[in-house]
Amino acid sequence: MQYSSIDIAQANWQTLGYLLCNLPYFDSLDIRKEEETLKINIKAQGLDANATIAEGKLVDCGIPPKTNDLYDHVLIAQFFMLIQPEPTQPFYVRILRTMKGFVGLHEYEGGRKVLSLSNNEGLAVKFIVKDVCLDDLERYIKNPTAVLVVIHTTNTPFAGVIGHLILSIANTAHIRVGDEIFCVPPDNWTFLQNILPMF
């Protein structure tokens, strides 16, 4: 029986969710979608393991199962913040463990990027990232500065758009997002470094 690309993509996605429910402790998790295959790598102290999901099945799995039966709702919150692409579209996600949860750095076709945050208090948010490369964002998360800010959004599935602060004065801030500069009132933006400690 032949399966369509959509059926295979859905089966792969379900298998990924199952795998995430059963991962052992890790410091970083990479998920890469290439055509109809998902490649997974986890790293922790003394662990660097890979798995592949193809045609809805877990194949070539070198990742050991978790050693407890605890459900990691903080990691599953990261799974629910993934944007499921079209069957043929690639994506890359790196999920890093933080003091209180996880941060996900997502990169999708067409230059779309997302930062997702989840913590053990049940908070989960995601932000649009336009002109920050994922390596820079990862360095920023390890050593935050006052360079990046979040412009809060409403009526979207995202909590905000991450941009570069150019100038802040009493009643407005000038924030660059990609090639555009926005003038934002004081209560509509926040330093990203002030949000990260919650995660």
N, C-alpha and C positions, 0 to 999 in steps of 0.2 A: 504494500500500500504506500502510495506517495503522499508525503505531507507537504503542505505549503510552507513558505517562508514565515508566514504569520503564525501558523501552528507551532513550528519549531521555535520561533522567538518566544512565544508564550510558555512553552514547555521549558526552555532554557531559563526563563525568568523565574518560574516556579521552583526549579531545581536550585537556582541561586538563593532564593529565599530559604529553602530547606537547609542548604549548606551553611548559610549565615547563622541559622539557629543552632548549629552544631559545631561551630568553630571553637578551638581552644583559645586561651588568652593570647593576645597578640599586641604588638606595638604599632604595626602598620599593616594595612590590607590594600592590595592593588587589585582592581577589577578592570579588565580590558576586553572590550567586545570587538572582535574582528570577524566580519561577515556573519556567519551563523554560529560562531563559537565564542564562548566566554573563557578567558584565561584568568586564573586567580593566583595570587601570591601572598602569603602571609609571612611576616617576620616578627620575631621576638627573640629574647636572649636564648641562644642555643637552638633557634628554629628558623629555617628559611625553606618553606615548603610551597609546592605548587599543586594546582588542580586544573582540569579542563572540563568544561561543560559543553557537550555537543549533542545535537539531536535530542535534547531534553534529558540527557543522561550525564551523570558524573563519571568521567573517564580519567585515566591517568592521575588518580588522586593520591598525592603523597602527604596530604594534610592529616595529622592525627586527630581523632575525635576529641571533643572536650572531655574533661575528667569529672565534671559534676553535672547535675541535672538542672542547673539554674537557667532560667530563661533570661537572656540578655535583652531586655526591652529597649535599652539605650542604643544598642547596635541595630536592632530591628527598626527603630525609628530612622536610622540612617538609610536602611533599605527602602523604606516608604518614601524617603525624600529623593531617591534616584528618579530621574526622568527616563522613562522607558522609551528608547528611540524607535524609529521605524525599523523593520526587520533587517534592512541592509545597511543601516547607519552605524558607524563605529562610535564608541565612547571610551573614556578612560576616567577612572575614579580612584583616588587614594584616600583611604580613611585612616586617620591617625588617632591614637588614644591620647586623651588629655587627663588632667587631674580629676575631673568630674564627669567625663563622658567621652565623646568622640567629635572630631571635626572631619568633614569630608570635603575634598577638593575635586570637583567634577569638571570634565572637559568634553564637550559634545561637538559634533560636526557643525561647521559654519562659524566656529569661534565662540559658541555659547559656552559660558562658564558659570558654575554655581559653587557657592560655599555653603555647606550644611553643618549645623551644630546641634548636638543632642546631649542632654545631661541626665544624671540619675535622679533628678527631681521632676522628670517628666516634661521638661521643656525641649522643644525641637523647632528650629527655625532655619530658613534657607534664604540666601541673598544672591542676587544676580551680580556677576563680576564681568566687567567688559574688557578693560585694557590692562589687566594685571596677569602676568604669566603665572602658572601654577607653582613653578620653582620659587618665584619671588613671594608668592602668597604663603608658601610653606615656611620660608625663612622668616616672614613677618609674624607668623603664628608663634614661632619659637622665640622671637625677639620683637614684640610690638613697639611701634612708634606712633607719633601723632600724624603720620602721613595719610593713612587710609581712614575714611569715614563712611558711614552708612546713611544714605538718604532714605528715610522711611517712606514706604509706599502703602497704599490702601487699595482694596478691591482687586488684589492679585494674590496668587498662591505664595508670593515671596514677601518677606518682611522688609525688604529694601534692596537698594542698589548700592554697591560699593564703588566709591570714587576717590579721587585725590583732592585733598583740601588745598586750595590755592590761597585763599584769604578769608579770615573770619573777623567781622567787626560786630558792633553791638546788636544790630538788628538784621543782619544777613550774613550768609557765608557763600563764597564762590567755590563751587566744587566741580572739578572736571571729571566727566565720565566719557571715555573714548575721546571723540573730537568735540563734544559738546560741553559747554560750561553752563551750570545752573546756579541761579541765585536762590538760596534756600533760607527760609526763616529759621531762627534759632531752635524752635521746638520740633523741627522736621528733620533734624540730622543728629547723629551721635558719633563720637569717636569709636572706631571698631575696637580699639584697645580697651575701651570701657565695657564692651560686651563680652569679650573673650574670657574674663575671669569667672563668669557664670558657668563656663564650660570647662 
